[in-house]
Amino acid sequence: MDDRLVEFTDRVLVGEVRDVDSKVDEELRGLEETVLRLHRTLPHTSLDEAAVKQMQVRLNARIRKKSAQIVPSFWRRIFPLNQVRPQFGLAFAAVALILAFVVLIPYWQPVGHP
């Protein structure tokens, strides 16, 4: 089946075939239809250098425009995630634990002692 699909695809690319060949095998027929649809939708000529450059310029302008529209949230401005190190997070957690112990130790009473 692979060989028949390869042969069909080669004939489509050359321009010999415009319709599905396989009448018996449904799977092969579906693959041939896919090859024909791809052949019809993809451009047959390559773009010239000026068109490619113009597309790149438009894409870069659109990316700059989109990135300028994005306003970071309040918390992202205070704690930018791309500059936060794991050590900062661990230090923050350690300070929070120490503060929790300092606040909670006066209220802690061992079980069984009045």
C-alpha positions in Angstrom: 0.0 0.0 0.0 2.9 2.4 0.8 4.3 1.8 -2.7 1.0 2.6 -4.3 0.7 5.8 -2.3 4.2 6.9 -3.2 3.5 6.2 -6.9 0.3 8.1 -6.7 1.9 11.1 -4.9 4.7 11.2 -7.5 2.2 11.3 -10.3 0.2 14.1 -8.6 3.4 16.2 -8.2 4.2 15.7 -11.9 0.7 16.7 -12.8 -0.5 13.4 -14.4 -3.3 12.7 -11.9 -6.2 15.0 -10.9 -8.5 12.5 -9.2 -8.4 9.6 -6.8 -7.1 6.3 -8.3 -8.1 3.8 -5.7 -11.6 2.4 -5.9 -11.2 -0.6 -3.6 -9.2 0.2 -0.6 -10.9 2.9 1.6 -7.8 3.7 3.6 -5.7 4.3 0.5 -8.5 6.3 -1.0 -8.6 8.6 2.0 -4.8 9.1 1.8 -5.0 9.8 -1.9 -7.7 12.4 -1.2 -5.5 14.0 1.4 -2.6 14.2 -1.0 -4.8 15.8 -3.7 -6.2 18.4 -1.2 -2.6 19.3 0.0 -1.5 19.6 -3.6 -4.4 21.9 -4.4 -3.9 24.2 -1.4 -0.1 24.5 -1.3 1.4 27.1 -3.6 3.3 25.7 -6.5 5.7 28.5 -6.9 8.1 29.7 -4.3 7.9 33.3 -3.0 10.4 35.8 -4.2 12.9 37.4 -1.8 11.0 40.7 -1.6 7.7 39.0 -0.6 9.5 37.0 2.1 11.2 40.1 3.5 7.9 42.0 3.5 6.2 39.1 5.4 9.1 39.2 8.0 8.8 43.0 8.4 5.0 42.7 9.0 5.4 39.8 11.4 8.0 41.7 13.5 5.8 44.8 13.5 2.9 42.8 14.7 4.9 41.2 17.4 6.2 44.5 18.7 2.6 45.9 18.6 1.3 43.0 20.6 4.1 43.1 23.2 3.5 46.9 23.6 -0.2 46.3 24.4 0.5 43.8 27.2 0.6 45.6 30.5 2.1 43.5 33.4 0.0 43.1 36.5 0.8 44.8 39.8 2.4 41.7 41.3 4.5 41.0 38.2 5.9 44.5 38.3 6.9 44.0 42.0 8.1 40.4 41.6 9.2 39.8 38.0 9.2 36.1 37.6 12.1 36.0 35.1 14.4 37.6 37.8 13.3 35.6 40.8 15.8 33.0 42.0 14.9 29.9 44.0 17.1 31.2 46.9 14.8 34.2 47.2 11.7 31.9 47.5 13.5 29.7 50.1 14.6 32.8 52.1 11.0 34.2 52.1 9.6 30.8 53.2 12.2 30.6 56.1 11.3 34.1 57.3 7.6 33.2 57.2 8.2 30.1 59.2 10.3 31.9 61.8 7.6 34.6 62.2 4.9 31.9 62.5 6.9 30.2 65.3 7.5 33.5 67.1 3.8 34.4 67.0 2.5 30.9 67.9 5.0 29.8 70.6 3.4 31.9 73.4 0.0 30.1 72.7 1.5 26.6 72.6 0.9 24.4 75.6 2.1 20.8 75.7 -0.6 18.3 76.0 -1.2 17.0 79.5 0.3 20.0 81.3 -2.0 22.6 82.9 
